Amino acid sequence: MNSLDIDLLDGEVIHRKDLDAEPTAPGCRQLEPAQPSDSATVALEMVSEAAAAIRCLEEQSAEAVRRARELASSIIKQLESTEARAEHAEVAQQQSEVEVRELSAALARTQADLDIARRQLADKDERLAAVEERVRLTEAEATEAQQRAMEANAAIEKIVGAIRSQLPSREDLSARV
């Protein structure tokens, strides 16, 4: 008679609602009741049927344990895979948070640099406007000075002309000698 493999069960209890039920597992066959000829034959038949039923129950139990182990193994693999994905996602999230902090710091530095550049540009614009005003004033003064110089030259020319008209000519000087 086959004995139930205790190592396969690992302390699990397998319940069977109806012990008198006919075996349903493949390979389990129901014995045909023999015509009772005497009580020893009937007893032997009953023991044989009980042994066959026990073997069938052992096979069903072993199959159920095997399927349960496969299912548990599959669930464990899925759980490990899910945990690995969760860990990967957590690492990716941490890296993203570090990158966000770095980018935020870079953005703050860039904004500060931009503010400095804007202030410098405003200062340069003010200086340029002041230089342009000085150039405009200098050009106006130069134009005015040029005008005065032309007027002075004209006055000098008049004075030179007046002086020349008052001086004796070369002919007059040659005749006097």
Backbone as a chain_set.jsonl record, in Angstrom:
{"seq": "MNSLDIDLLDGEVIHRKDLDAEPTAPGCRQLEPAQPSDSATVALEMVSEAAAAIRCLEEQSAEAVRRARELASSIIKQLESTEARAEHAEVAQQQSEVEVRELSAALARTQADLDIARRQLADKDERLAAVEERVRLTEAEATEAQQRAMEANAAIEKIVGAIRSQLPSREDLSARV", "coords": {"N": [[0.845, -1.157, 0.0], [0.554, 2.258, -0.803], [2.057, 4.931, 0.954], [1.204, 8.108, 2.27], [3.125, 10.842, 1.216], [4.786, 12.55, 3.469], [6.708, 14.566, 3.451], [6.114, 15.979, 1.142], [3.827, 17.305, 1.825], [4.443, 19.21, 3.757], [3.422, 19.938, 6.309], [0.884, 20.7, 5.669], [-2.664, 20.511, 5.709], [-4.928, 18.473, 4.149], [-8.147, 18.679, 3.24], [-10.956, 16.643, 2.831], [-14.116, 16.497, 1.79], [-15.937, 14.504, 1.302], [-15.317, 11.419, 2.041], [-16.222, 9.053, 1.099], [-16.648, 9.431, -1.52], [-16.459, 8.799, -5.022], [-13.385, 8.128, -6.648], [-11.868, 10.745, -8.53], [-9.646, 11.564, -9.803], [-7.305, 11.432, -12.537], [-6.244, 8.28, -13.547], [-7.091, 7.037, -11.294], [-9.112, 4.406, -10.548], [-12.262, 2.935, -10.347], [-13.056, 0.089, -8.538], [-14.684, -2.847, -9.583], [-17.341, -4.144, -7.865], [-17.061, -7.373, -6.564], [-18.784, -10.463, -6.724], [-19.986, -11.472, -3.724], [-18.617, -14.24, -2.229], [-17.733, -15.364, -0.024], [-17.125, -14.286, 3.356], [-14.436, -13.665, 3.771], [-13.476, -13.128, 1.267], [-15.023, -10.927, 0.68], [-14.074, -9.18, 2.626], [-11.431, -8.961, 1.828], [-11.808, -7.759, -0.634], [-12.929, -5.34, 0.18], [-10.782, -4.255, 1.612], [-8.982, -4.055, -0.473], [-10.321, -2.227, -2.112], [-10.381, -0.072, -0.334], [-7.63, 0.398, -0.111], [-7.082, 1.1, -2.758], [-8.635, 3.408, -2.913], [-7.324, 4.951, -0.997], [-4.79, 5.166, -2.19], [-5.546, 6.592, -4.429], [-6.479, 8.932, -3.194], [-4.062, 9.763, -2.063], [-2.611, 10.282, -4.406], [-4.18, 12.334, -5.484], [-3.913, 14.21, -3.454], [-1.145, 14.664, -3.521], [-0.941, 15.751, -6.1], [-2.484, 18.044, -5.74], [-0.921, 19.357, -3.837], [1.401, 19.737, -5.366], [0.396, 21.466, -7.384], [-0.34, 23.606, -5.763], [2.154, 24.366, -4.787], [3.379, 25.14, -7.191], [1.725, 27.282, -7.861], [2.204, 28.924, -5.643], [4.936, 29.388, -6.037], [4.837, 30.755, -8.467], [3.409, 33.023, -7.673], [5.219, 34.069, -5.839], [7.346, 34.683, -7.565], [6.084, 36.63, -9.148], [5.602, 38.529, -7.166], [8.236, 39.145, -6.414], [9.112, 40.236, -8.817], [7.397, 42.422, -8.976], [8.205, 43.806, -6.686], [10.826, 44.392, -7.461], [10.325, 46.077, -9.631], [9.048, 48.121, -8.261], [11.123, 49.001, -6.591], [12.902, 49.86, -8.564], [11.374, 51.916, -9.665], [11.254, 53.588, -7.451], [13.95, 54.29, -7.141], [14.303, 55.603, -9.57], [12.525, 57.701, -9.156], [13.78, 58.994, -7.006], [16.142, 59.786, -8.281], [15.054, 61.498, -10.154], [14.019, 63.447, -8.455], [16.402, 64.478, -7.412], [17.504, 65.513, -9.758], [15.562, 67.432, -10.336], [15.922, 69.16, -8.162], [18.557, 69.992, -8.716], [18.172, 71.223, -11.208], [16.414, 73.226, -10.451], [18.064, 74.748, -8.782], [19.965, 75.515, -10.683], [18.326, 77.034, -12.335], [17.64, 79.099, -10.567], [20.181, 80.251, -10.239], [20.63, 81.066, -12.874], [18.542, 82.899, -13.195], [19.352, 84.824, -11.34], [21.77, 85.595, -12.54], [20.718, 86.64, -14.89], [19.24, 88.785, -13.882], [21.377, 90.358, -12.923], [22.677, 90.871, -15.353], [20.671, 92.343, -16.62], [20.572, 94.62, -14.951], [23.171, 95.589, -15.394], [22.993, 96.132, -18.112], [21.031, 98.125, -18.074], [22.478, 100.087, -16.683], [24.538, 100.544, -18.528], [22.985, 101.46, -20.65], [22.097, 103.866, -19.534], [24.585, 105.174, -19.255], [25.331, 105.266, -21.941], [23.316, 106.891, -22.946], [23.982, 109.247, -21.588], [26.536, 109.703, -22.695], [25.812, 110.023, -25.373], [24.309, 112.369, -25.121], [26.318, 114.122, -24.302], [27.894, 114.008, -26.595], [26.094, 115.126, -28.419], [25.841, 117.684, -27.313], [28.527, 118.467, -27.526], [28.84, 118.368, -30.301], [27.043, 120.377, -30.968], [28.301, 122.536, -29.73], [30.677, 122.466, -31.187], [29.714, 123.025, -33.732], [28.749, 125.566, -33.245], [31.153, 126.794, -32.503], [32.53, 126.517, -34.868], [30.955, 128.084, -36.48], [31.38, 130.545, -35.241], [34.11, 130.694, -35.704], [34.115, 130.926, -38.48], [32.798, 133.316, -38.72], [34.655, 134.894, -37.392], [36.82, 134.62, -39.097], [35.743, 135.824, -41.324], [35.462, 138.392, -40.29], [38.119, 138.981, -39.823], [39.056, 138.924, -42.42], [37.723, 141.167, -43.378], [38.909, 143.067, -41.816], [41.548, 142.777, -42.651], [41.175, 143.486, -45.3], [40.369, 146.139, -44.96], [42.661, 147.202, -43.816], [44.463, 146.866, -45.869], [43.389, 148.474, -47.711], [44.015, 150.912, -46.643], [46.741, 151.002, -46.667], [49.602, 152.073, -48.588], [49.969, 151.212, -51.959], [52.161, 149.051, -53.844], [53.017, 150.186, -56.042], [52.714, 152.763, -55.39], [54.665, 152.967, -53.474], [56.98, 152.376, -54.891], [57.161, 154.531, -56.536], [57.721, 156.527, -54.861], [60.256, 156.276, -54.075]], "CA": [[0.0, 0.0, 0.0], [1.322, 3.511, -0.841], [1.818, 5.801, 2.095], [1.17, 9.514, 1.911], [4.454, 11.423, 1.367], [4.666, 13.625, 4.459], [7.595, 15.657, 3.053], [5.445, 16.765, 0.115], [2.739, 18.095, 2.402], [5.019, 20.299, 4.549], [2.551, 20.34, 7.403], [-0.422, 21.144, 5.182], [-3.758, 19.569, 5.927], [-5.785, 18.417, 2.967], [-9.493, 18.279, 3.66], [-11.76, 15.931, 1.842], [-15.47, 16.569, 2.333], [-16.66, 13.245, 1.203], [-14.347, 10.329, 1.919], [-16.832, 7.927, 0.398], [-16.878, 9.79, -2.918], [-15.695, 8.01, -5.981], [-12.18, 8.823, -7.071], [-12.071, 11.492, -9.766], [-8.362, 11.905, -10.404], [-6.925, 10.518, -13.613], [-5.478, 7.128, -13.094], [-7.818, 6.368, -10.223], [-10.219, 3.659, -11.147], [-13.166, 2.338, -9.373], [-13.069, -1.36, -8.666], [-16.009, -3.456, -9.715], [-17.58, -5.039, -6.728], [-17.163, -8.794, -6.911], [-19.901, -11.157, -6.081], [-19.483, -12.033, -2.475], [-18.764, -15.683, -2.1], [-17.599, -15.613, 1.405], [-16.797, -13.05, 4.076], [-13.018, -13.368, 3.609], [-13.347, -12.5, -0.046], [-15.639, -9.596, 0.803], [-13.155, -8.376, 3.428], [-10.283, -8.665, 0.981], [-12.262, -6.794, -1.629], [-13.092, -4.051, 0.851], [-9.438, -3.759, 1.899], [-8.409, -3.683, -1.765], [-10.98, -0.986, -2.513], [-9.92, 0.975, 0.567], [-6.254, 0.693, -0.502], [-7.151, 1.83, -4.027], [-9.159, 4.747, -2.603], [-6.256, 5.669, -0.287], [-3.796, 5.507, -3.208], [-6.128, 7.652, -5.252], [-6.456, 10.15, -2.369], [-2.67, 10.179, -1.97], [-2.244, 10.87, -5.693], [-4.893, 13.617, -5.586], [-3.286, 15.129, -2.493], [0.175, 15.015, -4.051], [-1.18, 16.642, -7.235], [-2.952, 19.322, -5.187], [0.249, 19.995, -3.222], [2.253, 20.174, -6.469], [-0.219, 22.657, -7.993], [-0.261, 24.688, -4.777], [3.544, 24.832, -4.78], [3.6, 25.87, -8.447], [1.015, 28.554, -7.729], [2.948, 29.734, -4.669], [6.175, 29.788, -6.692], [4.473, 31.774, -9.452], [3.041, 34.237, -6.928], [6.471, 34.604, -5.285], [8.074, 35.307, -8.675], [5.378, 37.873, -9.49], [5.84, 39.465, -6.073], [9.625, 39.605, -6.534], [9.158, 41.115, -9.987], [6.708, 43.666, -8.602], [9.088, 44.507, -5.749], [11.957, 44.922, -8.234], [9.815, 47.238, -10.378], [8.793, 49.192, -7.28], [12.43, 49.533, -6.198], [13.408, 50.596, -9.721], [10.589, 53.156, -9.745], [11.657, 54.438, -6.328], [15.274, 54.824, -7.485], [14.082, 56.579, -10.645], [11.891, 58.877, -8.549], [14.817, 59.703, -6.246], [17.026, 60.436, -9.244], [14.295, 62.615, -10.718], [13.955, 64.498, -7.438], [17.73, 65.098, -7.366], [17.627, 66.309, -10.981], [14.679, 68.599, -10.192], [16.608, 70.088, -7.25], [19.69, 70.567, -9.435], [17.651, 72.139, -12.227], [15.868, 74.387, -9.746], [19.211, 75.556, -8.364], [20.527, 76.111, -11.903], [17.377, 78.061, -12.754], [17.797, 80.234, -9.649], [21.444, 80.915, -10.6], [20.431, 81.71, -14.17], [17.701, 84.076, -12.974], [20.197, 85.813, -10.679], [22.678, 86.104, -13.572], [19.91, 87.454, -15.802], [18.962, 90.044, -13.179], [22.629, 91.125, -12.939], [22.878, 91.321, -16.733], [19.681, 93.407, -16.881], [21.023, 95.823, -14.254], [24.338, 96.09, -16.109], [22.507, 96.683, -19.378], [20.375, 99.392, -17.75], [23.557, 101.029, -16.371], [25.206, 100.871, -19.792], [22.044, 102.296, -21.401], [22.163, 105.205, -18.941], [25.873, 105.764, -19.627], [25.28, 105.537, -23.379], [22.467, 108.073, -23.121], [24.77, 110.388, -21.129], [27.579, 109.936, -23.695], [25.138, 110.57, -26.561], [23.958, 113.763, -24.804], [27.57, 114.887, -24.35], [28.281, 114.103, -28.007], [25.177, 116.097, -29.027], [26.249, 119.005, -26.838], [29.841, 118.753, -28.107], [28.602, 118.678, -31.713], [26.422, 121.711, -31.015], [29.361, 123.489, -29.395], [31.602, 122.48, -32.32], [29.045, 123.752, -34.812], [28.736, 126.961, -32.809], [32.54, 127.267, -32.58], [32.848, 126.606, -36.29], [30.238, 129.268, -36.957], [32.11, 131.707, -34.729], [35.388, 130.744, -36.42], [33.843, 131.438, -39.82], [32.495, 134.736, -38.54], [35.92, 135.543, -37.05], [37.597, 134.657, -40.343], [35.137, 136.865, -42.173], [35.81, 139.679, -39.697], [39.549, 139.167, -40.069], [39.179, 139.257, -43.84], [37.28, 142.557, -43.517], [39.946, 143.909, -41.215], [42.694, 142.712, -43.56], [40.78, 144.293, -46.474], [40.378, 147.548, -44.566], [44.057, 147.577, -43.621], [45.074, 146.91, -47.194], [42.904, 149.668, -48.422], [44.654, 152.042, -46.012], [48.186, 150.949, -46.953], [49.921, 152.452, -49.951], [50.194, 150.073, -52.825], [53.545, 148.846, -54.232], [53.298, 151.18, -57.096], [52.919, 154.038, -54.691], [55.941, 152.862, -52.742], [58.045, 152.384, -55.895], [57.238, 155.863, -57.065], [58.277, 157.386, -53.826], [61.651, 156.012, -53.904]], "C": [[0.897, 1.229, 0.0], [1.022, 4.317, 0.399], [1.902, 7.243, 1.603], [2.544, 10.11, 2.194], [4.35, 12.665, 2.241], [5.528, 14.812, 4.056], [6.947, 16.551, 2.001], [4.401, 17.697, 0.719], [3.252, 19.285, 3.209], [4.064, 20.809, 5.599], [1.182, 20.82, 6.951], [-1.452, 20.055, 5.457], [-4.634, 19.617, 4.691], [-7.12, 17.868, 3.417], [-10.202, 17.597, 2.513], [-13.157, 15.862, 2.417], [-16.152, 15.204, 2.359], [-15.667, 12.121, 0.98], [-14.906, 9.153, 1.154], [-17.023, 8.225, -1.078], [-16.004, 8.944, -3.808], [-14.474, 8.804, -6.415], [-12.41, 9.511, -8.407], [-10.763, 11.824, -10.458], [-8.05, 10.942, -11.524], [-6.046, 9.404, -13.055], [-6.145, 6.394, -11.946], [-8.989, 5.635, -10.871], [-11.06, 3.053, -10.053], [-13.197, 0.846, -9.623], [-14.505, -1.847, -8.76], [-16.234, -4.373, -8.526], [-17.748, -6.476, -7.218], [-18.358, -9.408, -6.198], [-19.386, -11.822, -4.819], [-19.714, -13.549, -2.42], [-18.542, -16.112, -0.662], [-17.124, -14.335, 2.075], [-15.322, -12.723, 3.949], [-12.793, -12.676, 2.28], [-13.903, -11.09, -0.001], [-14.681, -8.683, 1.58], [-11.94, -7.994, 2.592], [-10.643, -7.637, -0.087], [-12.394, -5.405, -1.029], [-11.726, -3.422, 1.156], [-8.791, -3.288, 0.609], [-9.008, -2.364, -2.256], [-10.512, 0.178, -1.645], [-8.495, 1.387, 0.2], [-6.235, 1.496, -1.798], [-7.648, 3.25, -3.785], [-8.089, 5.577, -1.913], [-5.173, 6.087, -1.274], [-4.286, 6.668, -4.064], [-6.122, 8.979, -4.493], [-5.03, 10.675, -2.234], [-2.227, 10.867, -3.255], [-2.905, 12.237, -5.863], [-4.257, 14.65, -4.657], [-1.929, 15.595, -3.009], [0.036, 15.991, -5.22], [-1.618, 18.026, -6.744], [-1.787, 20.08, -4.555], [1.178, 20.527, -4.305], [1.709, 21.452, -7.115], [-0.136, 23.849, -7.049], [1.155, 25.258, -4.731], [3.857, 25.627, -6.046], [2.947, 27.244, -8.379], [1.759, 29.481, -6.768], [4.247, 30.242, -5.287], [5.913, 30.896, -7.708], [4.14, 33.097, -8.764], [4.294, 34.893, -6.353], [7.272, 35.308, -6.379], [7.415, 36.621, -9.076], [5.623, 38.939, -8.43], [7.265, 40.019, -6.147], [9.775, 40.57, -7.699], [8.521, 42.458, -9.674], [7.567, 44.475, -7.646], [10.272, 45.127, -6.49], [11.521, 46.152, -9.029], [9.583, 48.413, -9.436], [10.107, 49.828, -6.84], [13.026, 50.366, -7.329], [12.681, 51.936, -9.855], [10.994, 54.122, -8.631], [13.021, 55.078, -6.6], [15.127, 55.892, -8.57], [13.457, 57.854, -10.085], [12.92, 59.69, -7.761], [15.774, 60.442, -7.175], [16.329, 61.653, -9.857], [14.215, 63.768, -9.73], [15.288, 65.226, -7.325], [17.906, 66.01, -8.587], [16.758, 67.563, -10.896], [15.334, 69.632, -9.271], [17.779, 70.777, -7.956], [19.225, 71.578, -10.474], [17.059, 73.394, -11.587], [16.987, 75.315, -9.299], [19.837, 76.256, -9.578], [19.622, 77.235, -12.41], [17.504, 79.3, -11.871], [19.088, 80.996, -9.979], [21.296, 81.677, -11.917], [19.578, 82.965, -14.025], [18.511, 85.184, -12.301], [21.163, 86.441, -11.69], [21.935, 87.017, -14.543], [19.57, 88.797, -15.164], [20.204, 90.941, -13.174], [22.863, 91.7, -14.336], [21.9, 92.448, -17.078], [20.11, 94.714, -16.203], [22.232, 96.443, -14.973], [23.926, 96.744, -17.428], [21.817, 98.025, -19.136], [21.422, 100.456, -17.434], [24.25, 101.483, -17.656], [24.296, 101.741, -20.659], [22.071, 103.732, -20.873], [23.468, 105.903, -19.329], [25.896, 106.139, -21.105], [24.439, 106.782, -23.643], [23.231, 109.326, -22.694], [25.851, 110.741, -22.145], [26.958, 110.551, -24.945], [24.766, 112.04, -26.335], [25.211, 114.639, -24.841], [28.037, 115.075, -25.792], [27.407, 115.157, -28.694], [25.571, 117.514, -28.614], [27.588, 119.419, -27.451], [29.695, 119.102, -29.579], [27.988, 120.07, -31.855], [27.465, 122.779, -30.726], [30.341, 123.61, -30.556], [31.001, 123.253, -33.478], [29.042, 125.246, -34.5], [30.14, 127.557, -32.915], [32.954, 127.433, -34.03], [32.193, 127.851, -36.889], [30.977, 130.531, -36.503], [33.458, 131.855, -35.446], [35.188, 131.309, -37.817], [33.544, 132.943, -39.736], [33.779, 135.509, -38.226], [36.793, 135.672, -38.292], [37.057, 135.751, -41.265], [35.504, 138.243, -41.638], [37.276, 139.987, -39.948], [39.757, 139.577, -41.515], [38.763, 140.72, -44.066], [38.364, 143.496, -42.99], [41.156, 143.956, -42.142], [42.394, 143.583, -44.786], [40.832, 145.777, -46.163], [41.815, 148.028, -44.409], [44.711, 147.721, -44.989], [44.607, 148.17, -47.945], [43.563, 150.936, -47.852], [46.155, 152.086, -46.334], [48.436, 151.426, -48.395], [50.268, 151.206, -50.764], [51.673, 149.995, -53.192], [53.923, 149.882, -55.296], [53.563, 152.542, -56.436], [54.266, 154.005, -53.993], [57.097, 152.911, -53.758], [58.209, 153.826, -56.416], [57.845, 156.799, -56.045], [59.756, 157.16, -53.709], [62.447, 156.62, -55.002]], "O": [[1.897, 1.259, 0.717], [-0.122, 4.383, 0.848], [2.596, 7.54, 0.631], [3.085, 9.918, 3.283], [3.878, 13.71, 1.793], [5.138, 15.956, 4.288], [7.204, 17.754, 1.971], [4.128, 18.765, 0.17], [2.543, 20.285, 3.328], [3.917, 22.021, 5.756], [0.396, 21.299, 7.769], [-1.155, 18.86, 5.44], [-5.031, 20.693, 4.244], [-7.217, 16.743, 3.909], [-10.035, 17.971, 1.351], [-13.362, 15.221, 3.448], [-16.838, 14.832, 3.311], [-15.223, 11.895, -0.146], [-14.152, 8.342, 0.617], [-17.507, 7.371, -1.822], [-14.955, 8.444, -3.402], [-14.536, 10.028, -6.533], [-13.05, 8.961, -9.303], [-10.769, 12.317, -11.586], [-8.463, 9.782, -11.493], [-5.208, 9.627, -12.181], [-5.799, 5.248, -11.657], [-9.749, 6.211, -11.648], [-10.577, 2.713, -8.973], [-13.343, 0.39, -10.757], [-15.409, -1.326, -8.106], [-15.426, -5.253, -8.227], [-18.487, -6.744, -8.166], [-18.848, -8.894, -5.193], [-18.462, -12.634, -4.858], [-20.833, -14.046, -2.547], [-19.104, -17.096, -0.18], [-16.753, -13.386, 1.384], [-14.98, -11.542, 4.018], [-12.001, -11.737, 2.188], [-13.325, -10.166, -0.575], [-14.506, -7.523, 1.208], [-11.475, -6.855, 2.637], [-9.848, -6.748, -0.395], [-12.017, -4.412, -1.651], [-11.534, -2.218, 0.983], [-8.129, -2.251, 0.584], [-8.293, -1.494, -2.753], [-10.274, 1.277, -2.144], [-8.175, 2.576, 0.195], [-5.472, 2.453, -1.931], [-7.137, 4.196, -4.385], [-7.947, 6.767, -2.196], [-4.684, 7.216, -1.221], [-3.539, 7.595, -4.377], [-5.805, 10.023, -5.062], [-4.805, 11.884, -2.284], [-1.557, 11.899, -3.218], [-2.272, 13.184, -6.329], [-4.084, 15.812, -5.026], [-1.605, 16.781, -2.941], [0.803, 16.948, -5.325], [-1.175, 19.048, -7.268], [-1.673, 21.295, -4.712], [1.69, 21.641, -4.189], [2.456, 22.398, -7.363], [0.111, 24.974, -7.485], [1.341, 26.472, -4.646], [4.519, 26.663, -5.985], [3.538, 28.244, -8.786], [1.925, 30.67, -7.042], [4.62, 31.397, -5.084], [6.674, 31.859, -7.797], [4.546, 34.163, -9.226], [4.425, 36.117, -6.371], [7.812, 36.392, -6.159], [8.102, 37.614, -9.316], [5.826, 40.109, -8.752], [7.478, 41.218, -5.965], [10.464, 41.584, -7.598], [9.04, 43.506, -10.059], [7.655, 45.697, -7.773], [10.677, 46.25, -6.19], [12.246, 47.144, -9.098], [9.883, 49.559, -9.771], [10.201, 51.05, -6.728], [13.584, 51.438, -7.095], [13.302, 52.963, -10.125], [11.068, 55.331, -8.847], [13.224, 56.261, -6.324], [15.749, 56.952, -8.498], [13.818, 58.958, -10.492], [12.936, 60.919, -7.833], [16.17, 61.575, -6.901], [16.944, 62.702, -10.052], [14.328, 64.931, -10.116], [15.317, 66.446, -7.161], [18.395, 67.133, -8.467], [17.172, 68.636, -11.335], [15.31, 70.829, -9.557], [17.975, 71.985, -7.818], [19.806, 72.655, -10.61], [17.192, 74.493, -12.125], [16.87, 76.534, -9.422], [20.191, 77.433, -9.513], [20.111, 78.27, -12.863], [17.48, 80.425, -12.371], [19.1, 82.227, -9.998], [21.782, 82.8, -12.051], [19.857, 83.982, -14.66], [18.37, 86.355, -12.654], [21.355, 87.657, -11.702], [22.464, 88.045, -14.966], [19.607, 89.831, -15.832], [20.097, 92.147, -13.396], [23.206, 92.873, -14.481], [22.273, 93.404, -17.758], [20.023, 95.786, -16.803], [22.309, 97.66, -15.14], [24.458, 97.789, -17.805], [22.001, 98.963, -19.912], [21.283, 101.602, -17.86], [24.513, 102.671, -17.84], [24.772, 102.657, -21.33], [22.07, 104.689, -21.647], [23.463, 107.081, -19.687], [26.411, 107.192, -21.48], [24.804, 107.625, -24.462], [23.144, 110.357, -23.359], [26.074, 111.916, -22.437], [27.511, 111.492, -25.515], [24.891, 112.861, -27.244], [25.176, 115.76, -25.349], [28.512, 116.146, -26.169], [27.91, 115.981, -29.458], [25.63, 118.422, -29.442], [27.768, 120.571, -27.847], [30.347, 120.027, -30.063], [28.361, 120.84, -32.74], [27.51, 123.808, -31.4], [30.789, 124.709, -30.883], [31.685, 124.04, -34.132], [29.298, 126.078, -35.371], [30.302, 128.692, -33.363], [33.652, 128.386, -34.377], [32.793, 128.567, -37.691], [31.173, 131.463, -37.283], [33.897, 132.962, -35.756], [36.012, 132.092, -38.289], [33.985, 133.726, -40.577], [33.982, 136.621, -38.714], [37.426, 136.705, -38.513], [37.813, 136.493, -41.893], [35.817, 139.153, -42.405], [37.634, 141.125, -40.252], [40.547, 140.477, -41.803], [39.386, 141.426, -44.858], [38.694, 144.525, -43.581], [41.721, 145.021, -42.392], [43.258, 144.326, -45.251], [41.277, 146.58, -46.984], [42.149, 149.137, -44.824], [45.466, 148.67, -45.2], [45.352, 148.805, -48.69], [43.645, 151.942, -48.556], [46.758, 153.157, -46.264], [47.616, 151.22, -49.289], [50.824, 150.25, -50.224], [52.395, 150.919, -52.816], [55.059, 150.351, -55.366], [54.438, 153.318, -56.821], [54.94, 155.035, -53.96], [58.136, 153.485, -53.434], [59.328, 154.255, -56.699], [58.444, 157.805, -56.424], [60.412, 158.045, -53.16], [63.672, 156.494, -55.02]]}, "num_chains": 1, "name": "protein.A"}
